[in-house]
Amino acid sequence: MSAADREGRLAGVFVALADTLVAEYDVVDFLHTLVEECISLFDAAAAGLVLADANGRLQLMSSTSERSRVVEAHQLDVGDGPCVACFHTGSVVAIGALNLFRDQPGALKAEDAAAARALADVATIGILHERAIRERTLVTEQLQIALDSRVVIEQAKGVVAQTSGVPMDEAFARLRDYARRHNQRLHEVAENVISRALNI
């Protein structure tokens, strides 16, 4: 591959990685594409990528061959090796490690190492961005559920206040007390009151 072809392909990979910041994507497929592109771009025979799980344990996410998968898995099993060291001595945001394997001993060319590092950094940003979107969506959904529940509870308070002739504060206290005594969610009790399945 000529230098111009390589530079064009490298730019294309960066564009593809940047696209993950604005579009939905399959993280596993994205990571597999990343490791495949690395072996086509750099002087590497195989590549693998490990990520830390929620407990901080490294897990193999993608590899370009069975041989690299075995090497990565062995390093993770014994807790030692280049990929483990890379993870532990890497940047402050330790999401994982991109590992390039060569058939011959020796370091990557400096420009290859810099480009591979940049690809890993952009991939990290993409993964963090996807997680932030997922978490923001979850928080938004939880907030909407809470708001919807509050509306139902307010309606149930009105029903209890009207049918029992008590103030709204007392109606709420009755709903809450019933939910606690019967180990039910306040929202469920409120729905049952509104549907007249329950009389408090």
N, C-alpha and C positions, 0 to 999 in steps of 0.2 A: 504494500500500500504506500503510495507516495505521501510525502509530507502534507501536501495540499489536501489530498483525499482524507488523510487522517484528521487534519484540523477541521475539515468540513463535517466529518462524521462525529468528532468530539463535540462540535457546536450543536449538532443535531441531538446528541444525547442530553446535553445541558438543556436544550429547549424542551425535550420530552420530560425531563425531570421537573423543570419549572412549570410545565402544564399541570402537574399534580397539585400545584398550589391553588389552581382555580377550577379544577374539574374533579368530579368523583372518579375514583380509580380503585382497582383491586390491588391492595398492598402487596400480597404475595406475588402476583404476576409482575408488579412493578419491581420488586426486589430481584426476581429471577431475571428480568430483562437487564437490570443493572449489572449483575455479575456476568451475564453473557456478553454484554457490551464491553466490559472491562477486559476480558481475554481477547476480544477482537481488536481492541485499541492499544493495549499495552503488551510488553514482552512478558506475558504470563501464560502458562500452560493450563491453569485452572484457577477458579476463584470461588470463594465462599463468603457468606455473610452471616454473622451471628448478632442476635439482639438480646438485650436483657429483658426478662419477664417482670411481672409486677413485684416479684420477690427478689429481684436483682440477680437471678440465676441466668447465665448465658444459655441461649437456645439456638440451634442451627436453624436458620430460616431459609437459606437457599445455597445451592452449590451447582457448579457447572458439570460435575462428573461424579461418578461413584467414588473414584479415587480421592477427590477433594472432600467429599462427604465423610469418608472414613477418617481422613486426617483430622478434619474439624471435630468430628464426634469423639475421637480419641483424646484430643486436646481438652475438650470439655469434660470428658470422664475423669481425666487425671488432674484437671485444674491447672495445667501448665502448658506452655507452648507459645508460639508467636501470637496467635489470635487472642489468647487469654491475656498475655502481656500487653498487647495493643489496646485491649479494652480497658485494662486497669491503669495504663499510663497515658491514655488518650486525653481528649479535651474534657472540660468541666462537665458538659452535657454528655454523659457516657451512655449513649443509646445502644451502641454495639460496635462491631468492627468489621471492616471490609478487608478480606485477606486475599492476596494474590500469590499464587504458587508458581514457581519456575522449575523446569526440569534440570537446569544447570545452576550451580551455586553462584551467588553474587547478587548485588543490589540492583534494583530497577534504576534506569536512567533517571536523573534528577527531574527532568521535565515530565516523565511518566508518573513518578511518585507524586509530584505536585498536582498533576491533573487527576490522578486517582483520589487523592485527598480531597480535592475540590468536588469530585463526583460524590464521594461519601458525605461531605458536608451538605451538599444540596439534597441528597437523599434523606439525611437526618432532618433537614428543615421540612421536607415533604411529609415525613412520618409525623413529626411534631404538629404540623399544620393539620393533618388528617385527624390526629387525636384531639386537637383543640376544637375542631369542628364537631366531632362526635360528642365531646364533653359538653360543648355549648348547646348542642341539640338536646342532649339529655337534660341539662339544667332547664332549658326552655320548656321541654315537655313536662318536667316535674313542676315547674312554676304554673303552667297552664292547668295541670291536674289539681294543684292546690287552689287555684282561683276558682275552678269549676266546683270543687268540693265546698268552698266557702259559700258559693251561691246556693248550693243545695242545703247547706247547714242553716243559712239565713232563712230559707223558705220553711224548713222544718221548725225553726224557732217560732216563726209566725203561726204555724199550725198548732204547736203545743200551747203557745200563749193564747190563741183563740179558743181552742177546745177545753183548756183547763182553767182559763180565766186568770192567768198569772202574768207578771211582767216579763219582758223579753229576757232580762238577765236570768230570771228564775227558769224560764223555758230552756235556755242554753245549759244551765246547771243540770237540769233534769236529763237532757240529751247526753251530756258528758258523763254523768253519773251512771246512766243506763249502759253506755258503751263500755265503761270501765268494769262495771259489775259483771257484764256478760262477755267480757273479753272480745269486743267487737270494735271495728273502726268507727269513729264518729260519723264519717261519711256514709257508711252502710246503714247505721241506725237512722240517720237523717233521711236517706232514700226510703227506708221502710215506713217512716212516719208520714212522708209525703204521699206514698202510695196507699196509705191507710192499712198497711199490713201490720203496723205496730201502733199501739196507743199508749202514750206516756202521760 
